[in-house]
Amino acid sequence: MVFALSPHTAAAPNVVASAVPDLDAWDVYRAMLRVRRFEELAGQHYAQGRIGGFLHLAIGEEAVCVGASSVLQPHDHLMTHYRDHGWALVRGMDAGRCMAELFGKATGVSGGRGGSMHFADAGKRMWGGYAIVGGHLTLATGLAWAAKVQEPGTIACVVFGEGASNIGEFHEAANLAATWGLPILFLCENNGFGMGTRSERAAAVPDVARRAAAYGMPAWQVDGMDVRDVAAGMREAVAFVRNGEGPAILEAHTYRFRGHSMADPELYRDKAEVEVMKERDPVARIGAELRAIDSARVDEITAEVEREMQAAVEFAESSPFPDVSTLEDGIVARADGINPSTRSSR
Ligand SMILES: Cc1ncc(C[n+]2csc(CCOP(=O)(O)OP(=O)(O)O)c2C)c(N)n1
């Protein structure tokens, strides 16, 4: 079910049509399965000590990145928070190079220096992968300003968790975007938790879409466990933003089946709650629907995805670590004032 909140009248959401007849269920199933298997393998290799640093999995949330990407254009800017693996894959980034990034290898999408939270590819206008909660909201607002001035018809889509909407940058970005009528979609993946805190305990108004009224923006709320619902809401929200009518919020209510990160003992929620939510698993739901139509084709897709993801792991494992001589590559200034690229003082 998609709800649309009109500007200035956020009190009573209106129900709008959520049918997406031309969304290819096979395509979205394959896309969601790719994200799911990539992350399951990442989790497994992290647990075995082959991946270092942080790892935030979005298992359970796949319908959001897949549904959204069915609507975004390749020339649109995309910026996301640290739960970024799925967003990178749907943006067309190579699974092997993404996996190599997790393994810290030189062939990784960020040369093995960024890890899980910093998947980026400027050529695909996938600007990352940001670790600072909410910090990227203002950066994406800058991208939207550039798009408005230089490339009318291009929009920026910024993805964030509901926890980020309680941070100052959310207000700064939303206010400026609305004041200047910028083409930006604020896409909130509301998974109900900020680390170990349930959103109701951290936000006076936990429905992020309702905050849009404070900025005179329209907002859409969708079932983030249903890829069709996400795509339907995205179509309406993106059409509004692309028309030059200003920014909008789309809030997808979703759920992560795993912990906040791999280090999370999950003491803040009941295991039974997770099991109940798994009944709404977006990948399994479409899988079951398609199996009833053509079970052999589901098996084929499953095998194809498995081959691709196993190859991604092999590529990552067999790739070299960055050479020690490249240690200071990409550093513009050191604390001692030496600029490593020129070896001179700043
Ligand atoms: C400015 C800042 N404060 C605190 C943190 C620590 N931190 C990392 S993730 C997180 C929770 C964010 O929750 P949410 O935005 O809802 O995203 P989710 O992890 O649920 O996808 C916090 C507080 C941080 N990375 N940056």
The ligand as a MOL file (V3000), in Angstrom:
LIG
                    3D

  0  0  0     0  0            999 V3000
M  V30 BEGIN CTAB
M  V30 COUNTS 26 27 0 0 0
M  V30 BEGIN ATOM
M  V30 1 C 27.4200 11.2430 13.3200 0
M  V30 2 C 27.4100 9.8150 13.7750 0
M  V30 3 N 26.9270 9.5070 14.9930 0
M  V30 4 C 26.9030 8.2280 15.4260 0
M  V30 5 C 27.3760 7.2220 14.6050 0
M  V30 6 C 27.3130 5.7870 15.0970 0
M  V30 7 N 26.2440 5.0970 14.3700 0 CHG=1
M  V30 8 C 26.5370 4.2790 13.3380 0
M  V30 9 S 25.1800 3.6400 12.6620 0
M  V30 10 C 24.1610 4.4040 13.7470 0
M  V30 11 C 22.6550 4.1940 13.6770 0
M  V30 12 C 22.0100 4.8260 12.5010 0
M  V30 13 O 20.7140 4.3050 12.3210 0
M  V30 14 P 19.8870 4.5480 11.0200 0
M  V30 15 O 20.2330 5.8890 10.4430 0
M  V30 16 O 18.4620 4.3060 11.3140 0
M  V30 17 O 20.4340 3.4790 9.9470 0
M  V30 18 P 20.4190 1.8910 10.0280 0
M  V30 19 O 21.7300 1.4920 10.6460 0
M  V30 20 O 19.2560 1.4770 10.8230 0
M  V30 21 O 20.3500 1.4330 8.6130 0
M  V30 22 C 24.8970 5.1610 14.6360 0
M  V30 23 C 24.2980 5.9550 15.7290 0
M  V30 24 C 27.8780 7.5860 13.3390 0
M  V30 25 N 28.3700 6.6830 12.4810 0
M  V30 26 N 27.8690 8.8800 12.9320 0
M  V30 END ATOM
M  V30 BEGIN BOND
M  V30 1 1 1 2
M  V30 2 1 2 3
M  V30 3 2 2 26
M  V30 4 2 3 4
M  V30 5 1 4 5
M  V30 6 1 5 6
M  V30 7 2 5 24
M  V30 8 1 6 7
M  V30 9 2 7 8
M  V30 10 1 7 22
M  V30 11 1 8 9
M  V30 12 1 9 10
M  V30 13 1 10 11
M  V30 14 2 10 22
M  V30 15 1 11 12
M  V30 16 1 12 13
M  V30 17 1 13 14
M  V30 18 2 14 15
M  V30 19 1 14 16
M  V30 20 1 14 17
M  V30 21 1 17 18
M  V30 22 2 18 19
M  V30 23 1 18 20
M  V30 24 1 18 21
M  V30 25 1 22 23
M  V30 26 1 24 25
M  V30 27 1 24 26
M  V30 END BOND
M  V30 END CTAB
M  END
